[in-house]
């Protein structure tokens, strides 16, 4: 009997099939990994652009009801973390054309999650017809609402014209120390007007400035924030104006990112020798800390958060972020650079600021207690310490300017 013949190549076919299955599995795994990598990169690009691309926060607070007479209005709003805080606030509406100054809480209903607050004044627009608004710390939209003298001026920078307000003070003998006031990211110069009355009472002339990439200055969709790494050039221009009009020195005020800008102007600006001190409210002292906090708030995985930081600080990512030059986050870390600080600083920073945490401010105050004054604040949300307690804020600023910079309240004029 002839031996049984087997089907030719069966062993080889099985081996080939095993190889194909393994290859397919590897390809699928590689494809999935590639998809994850692409998705992660896309998410990092999205957040990197959110950091540097200027945007206007939408009017997303529903205005539930407005009641009362014109000089005694009450507004009912959803009870949010912001709307149930004590103090005085602004409510923007009608696409920014309307503004109301909102005062004390009259009624808070935890069951319906609503709050009724007094309307101190409607500075523009018709609040009764508004359905949506935006909660803000800016209680003044124009210096005419503050009761202090003002002039419209224009500063001239390498990026073009920068609209500004000069607040020359009503003092008969103005101080030779001027204030240059720098607002935060996404805000406008109106944010700084909360300091206007304090400075006027001290006889300190002030400039409420705009800067590159502001809503007022922005010229194209290609505008990108430098987070302080570029905007300080415009502070130098404001100081030029002050020096040309009677200032011997200046104190730079900064809110939020305006604090980061102030630090850069004081360390890198050509006019840094004329800066006598800084007054900072909710400042960005360390961008790494702020961006890490934002990553946590947005549930961003650590690898994506790190890639996001790389994208705004590395040349290779310029096509994705639109930044002309990468941002130097190390240069804007003033906890690490604390030894380089060489002028008095007032840090006003609420413990309850969950947008720009106060940790780096405390760290800087601890290691440079010789130069940094940091009174305790709580309750207030980001840059809203004045809103919660205007008298306390104004006293702290006045005391600092008087004690550290020898700015004195002018004597009352005769008669």
Secondary structure as UniProt FT lines:
FT   TURN            8..9
FT   HELIX           10..52
FT   STRAND          61..69
FT   TURN            70..71
FT   STRAND          72..78
FT   TURN            81..84
FT   STRAND          89..93
FT   HELIX           94..96
FT   STRAND          98..109
FT   TURN            110..113
FT   STRAND          114..124
FT   HELIX           127..129
FT   STRAND          132..136
FT   HELIX           143..145
FT   TURN            146..147
FT   STRAND          151..157
FT   TURN            158..159
FT   STRAND          160..167
FT   STRAND          177..182
FT   TURN            185..186
FT   HELIX           189..195
FT   HELIX           196..202
FT   STRAND          206..209
FT   TURN            212..213
FT   TURN            215..217
FT   TURN            221..222
FT   TURN            227..231
FT   HELIX           232..244
FT   TURN            245..246
FT   STRAND          249..255
FT   HELIX           257..268
FT   TURN            270..271
FT   HELIX           272..274
FT   STRAND          275..281
FT   HELIX           287..297
FT   TURN            298..299
FT   HELIX           302..313
FT   HELIX           315..317
FT   HELIX           318..321
FT   HELIX           330..332
FT   TURN            334..337
FT   HELIX           338..340
FT   STRAND          344..348
FT   TURN            351..352
FT   HELIX           359..367
FT   TURN            368..371
FT   STRAND          372..373
FT   TURN            382..383
FT   HELIX           385..388
FT   HELIX           390..404
//
